[in-house]
Amino acid sequence: MPEDMNRPRLGFVVQLVDPNLSGEDATTEVQYLQADVRALNGLGGLAMEVLRQPQGEGPFQADRWRGVRFEIPVDRLRAVVRRLCDRLEDYPQPTAVEIRYGAMAVQVETQEAETLAQVIYLVEDMVDPHSLYLAKAETYGHTHGELSPAEEANLELLRQRLGLSESEANALKSQALGPYQTLAEKRRYFNQVLMEELARQSPLSEETWATLTELAESLGLPLAVAQTLYQEQLTTIQVQAEAIRQQRQAEAEAAQKAAQQAELHDQHHEQEFERQNVLGQYREMLHQAMQTTLYPPDFDRGRLEQARRLWHIDPEEALRLEEVVRSELYGAIQSVLGIDYGRLRQLLWSNLWRKADEETENVILKALRHNMEPLDRNAILQLPCVDLITIDTLWSRYSQGRFGFKAQQQVYLHVDRRPMDFLRALDWRGSRLSLTGGIKPYKSLQFSSSAPAGHLPTWRWCCPSLENGYTVSESVVEALFLHLEKCLATGSPPPSIPAIALSGDHGLSGDYGLSGHPGTPPPSAPETV
């Protein structure tokens, strides 16, 4: 093997000398001999020369195989001789063995294994002990890259047999292992050189790999380990190269996607700008059409429909915009319970105070699901603040702050929270000295804009019966204003209402079963009961 070329070597000549052995049998035995020697550890690639002897004459002449010649490192002496002895024990036959070391040689011809085994000591006496120990240490070192515990034990026995001191043996082991004593150190150094070469070229050329193989042999690093390191580095480089390729591809795809998204965003922004511009124009048309009426007149409705189709506005979007404009002009109607306050708003906008009062009762009872049953103090506390504020805002807006729950709260605070004084201040109760004890019938209440502040809306939704008079219990008064304190901001100004909505035309839509005529002012006198 190449790593053994610099070690001391022994030359072997092994011949089969049995005169009775046929040529065919001799050839077979020589082949077996070659296989047995090459089967030894570390000698699998051993070069062996076949010794031939011509037989016959003329065209019948043939070579007879009679033995082999080969060379081995001196530390393999015992292994080879023992293998030859094993052959003689299994199949004794006359065999001539010559072992040469330099100019000296030992020869023996025998068919007994014990006789052949004595050759070992004769040959070892010829070989310098230091050379023999060094050869053995180099063999071990080149096998695994470092010495194993078993190899250390064998070397210790060899040291004792050769008569070497411990210091001599340690020096020879250090020489055998080289400057890098452990396999890890050899791997590290080889890998460093390998990476430097791969930085110059990847993959490596055959010439460069041959040089690195020589380096591994010089280090005592097994070739299999060197090949593994090379494959690992190649795999790492390939993985890194693939990662870089994928990253660049991902970056390119991301850049392309970003450019597409930017283009789509620009297109969307432009489309959205155009859409908002169209919606703005449509909204302005709604403002103009609804300045004096809750719902666009038929003529304006036709113009709006033409504009909606021309500008490709969805019907639901158009209805939403109409409600937005209506809320801006005439008050928003919000409800967490899904109650429609549109009819109440239209009645208040039309100054139909009594019908608005009745509608207020309807929506409150509907919100609380009381099916026209009067509310007690516990039930009124369940009315959501959003709905309570919506009702109050509508009443306050269309009465210029005169009516609504907040106006009633201000009266309640003015009389120092005394329920009975509150009822009298609103003109809901008369004198206690009257025949009815101050209880008024519902029909005698005032349903006009000249009614006392806070007079409307009434609390008919908490009255057991309007036939026996309009009565509100003190407990309900206390409960309602306790709830109002949580929902309303005391002292905040009521929302304003366009002057045109209070003094202009009040045409009514038929959506709520009402009728009206454009140009007819809202009634200022109390409604007929």
Number of C-alpha atoms within 10 A of each C-alpha: 12 7 14 17 10 9 18 18 22 20 16 23 19 23 22 21 17 14 8 8 14 11 17 10 13 20 20 12 17 20 15 13 19 19 12 16 18 17 14 14 10 13 15 13 9 16 14 16 13 18 16 14 11 10 12 10 8 7 6 7 10 14 13 18 22 20 26 19 16 16 17 20 20 23 23 20 19 16 14 19 20 16 17 20 20 15 18 19 14 9 11 14 16 15 19 18 19 16 22 17 17 12 5 10 15 15 14 15 16 16 21 18 19 13 12 21 15 12 20 17 10 13 19 17 11 14 17 12 17 16 16 23 24 25 24 23 26 26 24 23 26 22 16 17 27 25 22 12 9 9 16 15 12 14 20 16 12 17 20 12 10 16 13 16 11 12 9 14 21 13 13 20 23 17 14 23 27 16 11 18 19 18 20 13 16 24 19 14 14 22 16 12 13 19 16 11 16 18 12 9 11 13 16 17 11 9 9 15 16 12 12 21 18 16 16 24 18 13 24 27 28 20 19 11 17 21 15 11 18 21 13 12 18 17 12 12 16 13 12 12 12 12 12 12 12 12 12 12 12 12 12 12 12 12 12 12 12 13 12 12 13 12 12 12 14 12 12 14 12 12 12 13 12 13 16 12 12 18 18 13 14 20 18 13 17 23 17 12 20 19 19 23 24 25 21 22 16 10 9 16 14 12 12 19 15 12 16 18 11 10 15 11 16 11 12 9 12 18 11 12 17 21 18 16 20 21 15 13 19 25 22 19 21 17 18 10 13 9 14 13 19 15 19 25 27 24 20 24 27 25 23 20 25 23 16 23 21 16 19 24 20 16 19 20 21 14 20 16 10 14 10 14 13 17 20 17 17 12 16 19 17 11 17 16 17 16 22 18 21 18 24 22 24 27 31 25 23 26 24 17 22 22 25 26 26 27 21 23 21 17 20 23 13 13 13 11 16 14 18 16 16 24 21 13 20 20 19 25 22 16 13 10 8 9 8 14 11 17 18 19 16 18 15 11 20 22 25 19 21 13 17 15 19 25 26 28 22 25 20 19 24 23 19 16 14 14 10 13 17 22 21 21 14 15 12 20 20 16 16 20 20 13 18 19 12 10 15 18 11 14 10 8 10 19 13 16 20 15 10 12 20 19 13 17 19 23 24 21 18 10 11 12 8 13 10 15 11 13 12 13 17 19 13 13 12 16 15 8 10
